[in-house]
């Protein structure tokens, strides 16, 4: 019996809703994939009825406000105004845990009706093509396929909800989540392209770095975790290369040495656990464009936190190379988000993240009090889009002085702004690798000694901070990141 129907069916439990979403998505994508293969082989076009089935499933929530709105300190999974909320959903089986985490509290705490059915939004055919091998040698062009099958419509994949472009007073239905299926699928494919691994491997606790040396140490840490006693079960490297707990250490090393990570622009490394609370490290390279690019796509996975762990230039005479900077404010001179999040909008420091980074630094360094303060400075980080900003020092000095900035880099402000904009908890811990204003620059010998000494400890502080935050999820997803008009889903 076909699952397809114009009628939406009421789901009485979160599990029932997700199960139906998964069944509808599977049937739609399977049908589209089979029709595509048939056309490539026999040039048989799907008829109108068959094409009407190539659509995303849709999740609806009808809020029947009765009496006073329930109060909750929870920052997500809540509704504020009566009405119908909806969103199209892709890969519901892979997003099952997230969907249940959102639907459970909503159905428990509020008088709502949840319905599942078929949307009017087509699934673009490229999103059911896994490797592209299906198209090779068929003699069919992409243009021809776009005339026969639903194709990508970039006008439908927007960040309008996240950027507050919806008119909540006159919109029906209201958005149930920040991202719909088309936007999510767009980013899932980009993640595979940039990181070199399946998006399903990405963990909800994310470290972003701008130097490959952090990758070496993360791999070393991963091996130690898999060889010793830990909660981690496997590590996935670029190219979907897997190292499992139980392998001989020599076998692990041989696998690592053969990974061709440089094929990918922003290679990702995933240290996974059985409960899905592992850690992903992405080497995003240098610059605000890369920082925005990768976070645009990681955001659709709704991670619990991302931290920038990288190098910076120290701006104060009192700093020394190897010191840490815990950002509590950002002076954004990167320019990349100015149209959607103007630089005069303040980015709040998230107390839970700041405290975790401070405590992690104390644990890993073994220092505290004045000794820790000598090495860990809290202050404003200045983020530029120009690596050679020093050549404009005379013009830039007054603004830097007014901002009380203590460090300069090219990614942190962008990553924090993206976290604020896309409702992903964020933080920054940088390590001073040079002092450009005080004639302490990266000379080859000194730089090598610094890297050897500092990178391992710095990475371990970032990992320790994520471990501390893992036990405070409800407070981590702060109301500071929620706007007046906010979708119920996190």
Order of alpha helices (4+ residues) and beta strands (2+ residues): beta-alpha-alpha-beta-beta-alpha-beta-alpha-beta-alpha-beta-alpha-beta-beta-alpha-beta-beta-alpha-beta-beta-alpha-alpha-beta-alpha-beta-alpha-beta-alpha-alpha
